[in-house]
Amino acid sequence: MNETMDEIVAGALNDEMNGTAIDVGGGGPGASVEDVVRSCFTAYEAALVAGDAAAIDSWFAADPRTIRFGVGEEHWGADEIRRWRHGAPPVPAGRRLSETRVDLWGDDLAVVTTLFDYPSSSAVGRQSQTWLRTLSGWRIVHAHVSERA
């Protein structure tokens, strides 16, 4: 258990040193862990739709173990994710979410899953994110995006 806590603290300190600490609010006093994670996910989605690469970056743990698998690409480590994000095209207009779930695996780990689509396409996308609570707040440590075949 100490190794896991050490990793959490190291990741949080890395976030702080890189200036990525975010005040996420999370629904005010008495908000549940699920409410806070949902608030973080909603803020991430807003940044994604706005094409705000810096804000999107700030939601990912600044750690070499952070992973993002996209529809046609894969990124191993926060630096690779950041480089790709800053050159990636914005998501198409009209992104719609459905079936969004926040599943808690304790007070410090959550998995958010959702389906998404766009008015300009018949494809349905799937997105999952593993969120970890660090001393800096909730951060994505693993993300996967795919489309239904």
Phi, psi and omega in degrees: 000324180297323180298318179297316179295321177299319179295319178298312181297317180299317178296319179294318179295322177298316176303314183296319181293330179272003176071029184257012178295137184232139171270109186264358181065266173096019172100003174085186182301138177081003179295141178283164176302318179300318178299318181294314179297317178300320177298317178296315180299318179297319178294320176300312180299319179299318178295320180298311181295324179283348182071028182272088185300321180296318179292320178300312178307318186294340179277343177271139176299130179280076189213142179294345179274351180292136185230142172225121173256120178262185180298320182230015183211166176220145183228125182251103179104151183300324181296318177295318179300313182298314180299315180295314184301321183287348176248356184282148176290156177292159176293151179300156180295148173085019180308129179237136178255150173209160177057033181288130180232143171242111180251121181271139176238051186110189181275351187237003182218133180218151174240125178250127177236148178203158169257152177216155174210176181226146179300334184274003185215151176268354181290144175248125180262157177236140181222133172228144179223134172260121182252135179239134176279122176247178177294339178271354184120188182282135180223149175280127177249345177206133178225146179219128178234132178210171175242148175296143180285000000 
